[in-house]
Amino acid sequence: MKIVKTKGNSIIEIKNLETPPLDSHEILVKMQACGICGSDVEKVFGKYGQPSMRLGHEPAGIITQVGSQVSEFDVGDRVFTHHHVACRSCYHCSHGNETMCPNYHRSNLEPCGLADEYIVPAWNLEHGGVLKIPDDMSFEEAAMIEPLACCIRAWNKFNHHKGDSAAILGVGPTGIMHAILAKFFGFGKVFCLDLNDYRLRFATTMYEEFLGPGVALHKFEIITIRSDNPDALEQIKSETTNEGVDVVIVATSSLKALQDAINFVSKGGTIVMFGVPSKGAMIDLDMDKIYSKEINIVSSYAASDFDTKDALEKISSKKIRVKQLITHRYNLDESQKAFEHAKTGKDAMKIIINN
């Protein structure tokens, strides 16, 4: 099997390994499409704060081998595979914090999702980590299940109402997904902030194109602002009767964005920490302002199998369309180039690696 891994100093290595023998409770999947996530980019070019340094956790493909004790899947099945899978029974899972489950972090694909083929271990199979995808869903669309699931998990962490307003700081692929969900849930006004002019222009197309017919038919407005605009706060205030927005989603690793979020959010509003910070990242916050405004700050890490099932349903039913977010495609041997492109974000949204 051919795998993509970090070599150090921002270098990616492509290695050829012997495909290990399949256990009786495992399956082998031939990868067809795998997205590059911001956490993958952080692993290659930054200081990722989580234990696993494996690349590729958004893969979809075709089952090519099935262990003798596997009954629910067959060779030829088209599947999405989740890399981390919770136990559903521990303290964390019983409190709805599946991504904090110890088994969630111990589970993974072998050797990784960014490979021409990979093994799905028995644990993942037995705990909802593999989902069959319909024939009319492309593998590239299936590779978008995981990032959409992460966004869905974040939206389940706070209360929101129709007609609410939001500011999304960082409108990369998941930032756009958050904007799509804002429209899906009936928000009236969404401010999109970024330094990437291409992505700001892309955000203005985010209307009926990304939602199925008849979904979220209501007055909806996207307002784009460059993050370095000194008048950003005044513009947001003027558009929200001087209140600020109901929710700010920080979909970037920028620490300044979190500081800005405290100013942008309304009294009693919510800030969602979604972007992946570097290990050891520190920040000074005005705690008096957070306290006196009764700001709720929640963080959202990864996604559970419940979230992936929800994402699959929304994509397969065409309620949310994700194909339009894919702007560039590379093959496995071009992974270094693909990651460098993802790091710069130049004229790009979602970057997919095909096999």
Sequence and secondary structure as in RCSB ss.txt:
>XXXX:A:sequence
MKIVKTKGNSIIEIKNLETPPLDSHEILVKMQACGICGSDVEKVFGKYGQPSMRLGHEPAGIITQVGSQVSEFDV
GDRVFTHHHVACRSCYHCSHGNETMCPNYHRSNLEPCGLADEYIVPAWNLEHGGVLKIPDDMSFEEAAMIEPLAC
CIRAWNKFNHHKGDSAAILGVGPTGIMHAILAKFFGFGKVFCLDLNDYRLRFATTMYEEFLGPGVALHKFEIITI
RSDNPDALEQIKSETTNEGVDVVIVATSSLKALQDAINFVSKGGTIVMFGVPSKGAMIDLDMDKIYSKEINIVSS
YAASDFDTKDALEKISSKKIRVKQLITHRYNLDESQKAFEHAKTGKDAMKIIINN
>XXXX:A:secstr
 EEEEEEETTEEEEEE       TT EEEEEEEEE  HHHHHHHHS   SS       EEEEEEEE TT  S  T
T EEEE S    SSSHHHHTT GGG HHHHH   BS SSBSEEEE HHHHHTT EEE  TTS HHHHTTHHHHHH
HHHHHTTS   TT EEEEE  SHHHHHHHHHHHHTT SEEEEEES HHHHHHHTT SGGGB TTSS S  EEEEE
ETT TTHHHHHHHHTTTS EEEEEE SS HHHHHHHHHHEEEEEEEEE S   TT      HHHHHHTT EEEE 
 S  HHHHHHHHHHHHTTSB  GGGEEEEEEGGGHHHHHHHHHHTTT SEEEEE 
